[in-house]
Amino acid sequence: MVQHDAADAEHFEQVIVESVRHILEHPDPRDYLDWADDYIPETLGLWESSLDPAEIARLTRMLATLIWDATPLPSNAFQPRPLPQPAPEAPCPCGSGFAYGQCCGHLDELPQLSTELVWDIVIEWLSEDEVRAALASGAVPKPLLARIADRWLDEDRPGRVVALLEPLFAGSLEPLDGRYEPALDLLCDAYDRLDHWRKKLALLQRVCEEGSRALQSTAWQRLGTMNIDAGDYHLAQMAFTAAQRSDPDSPGTALLEITLLVAQHKDALARERARFWLHRFRRLGVESESFMDFLEQVVVDPQEAMVNTQADALDPALVDLHDWVAVAMARPLPDYGLINRRPRAQPAPATRTTQLELFDGLEAQGRRRVASDTATTGGAPDVMIDSDRPAELRAPAAVKRSEEFWHRLYPGGKPPSTHLALSGELDVWSEPGWLEYLLGHPELADSLDVLDDLATVLYEHPESALPWIAHALLTPVLDRAWAILEQTLPPESGRQLPWSIEHNRPALRLLFRRYLAQAQEGHADEARRTLEALLRLNPQDNHGARAELMNLYLRDGEDERALVLARRFPDDLLADLAYGEVLALYRLGREDRARTVLKTAIRRLPRIPRYLTRKRIKQPRLNPLGVTLGGEDQAWLYREAMRDVWAAEPGVLDWLKRCLV
């Protein structure tokens, strides 16, 4: 019964749409009525009904007249021109043979079609000149200005959109109900195209304060999405709460909550909330099939659902790459070999100095924030394996041949030193040759060198910063690299891959990227195992992984492991190692030894204790090119990463103050 009703509604809508189209193309009532006499009964299946021919003719003429009388005509200044009503004694136009007063004129007053419904169809068929004329006539219902704005935005005319929609929101917002939600969204989109972010923010804040509840919800949803894109999940949560308060049953509010949860990789909770919203919207009779399908996808795979729902708005290159990943990452693992090598002498392990080549400034700060939010449990300390068996990774012959073709097309090269980003102003994504070749050759996923380039270029794409895009594209690449290395170099092998051997660098860089991605997603155990593997394979630790690992051990109370790690790097100038050893000793009740180690740490890095013991302290100026050894910036970064761990240990900060006297 439900399916039958839905089909009837679809056929009725088709009749209205095609009738309006015919009227606009042939604005002669006689022509239209003749056409409708055949089209309407056929489309609605009236000839197969139990109605007799006279009833069918009467119903057809009544519906055709209803549509004609509601359709605005460009030739009539976009006003309808209703059919004249026959005199009661005149023959009824339905063709029954009766007088109008005894036939259709005897029926109750005809129902009215919604003006906005008809205009919504009319706008679709108007030419650009007719659109301008319709706007000049003032006949277009104001809520439907968004339909014209949407058309112009698709044609990349954001200036026109702003000129059209800004006046809607210039006066009092009180009369603007939920029908104006599309106009608000489109005006914000136009501001984005024009880089008018201040105007957009001012508009959204005003709507949140003065608008109707429906518009307030839309504005809060928009602000929430902006905060998610900026990585400020606290403000995004506040925006979601406000949107839910304004309109608790809005699909947009539900979408914001799911997006916020998935962005934070709270996939289990996202599935739970998707089930809740599905049940709620089914009970409310929400008819958006696409949105309900989205919620069902979230229940199965939240990250994949977000990628799919964003596909139309994403760079097509990322969508193509997503399809390639699905195929390429399912390939069997290649068999890499090892060549015994004696690496050249390396400098001391990396420390955070003004010339430190770990990351650009922002990346370094981001990495420290990631480490400060990470905790781990369990697992053996693989980093303690120490061997003098250096090796060089050797790709299979078929992989080497693939790499030769790849390097002829890929323009990016490798990041300098242990950086993750390419140097210079090169825009790899503006040169599509490499991507076209990649999409046709899934076997390139067998190359650690290519996987390294792919991870690098994903970092370069602005849209890959979206959490679900990183999860869908970057994570599979990094996991495949991990699987290849696990197969080639299991922990018990005791083999090393020194950074000083250039062919090993793609693999080591992929491992460090994997740690960062896992820490960002909150996968603490996996992040620690990746760091331990990185230190096992490259004990010289060019990436500074020991600092991250020390902080992970301390966060999880693994004090003995922290001490063993500290002993591997005596006299280390990283604050994480020097002061991490002090905290581990104090926790283990070895205060005398902790005091001795603290004296050495203070002599090398004297500013750290002041930044740890003070509840509030001004942030010093940070150097975007690196960190000053022993400087205020190094002390600040360590405080940001680990003060909460120190403060959580009873008495340690007071003890630290006493030791300074």
VENMO-V786798 format. One record per helix or strand of 3 or more residues. SS is the DSSP state (~ for helix, > for strand). FROM is the first residue (numbers start at 1). TO is the last residue. If there is no record, write none. Layout:
ss: {SS;SS}
from: {FROM;FROM}
to: {TO;TO}
This chain:
ss: {~;~;~;~;~;~;~;~;~;~;~;~;~;~;~;~;~;~;~;~;>;~;~;>;~;~;~;~;~;~;~;~;~;~;~;~;~;~;~;~;~}
from: {2;29;46;53;74;100;104;115;128;142;158;178;197;213;233;251;267;289;302;316;337;361;382;390;397;428;433;442;448;462;467;491;502;524;545;559;575;591;608;632;652}
to: {25;44;48;70;76;102;106;125;137;154;169;194;210;229;246;263;284;300;313;328;340;372;384;394;409;430;439;446;460;465;488;493;521;537;555;568;587;604;613;648;660}
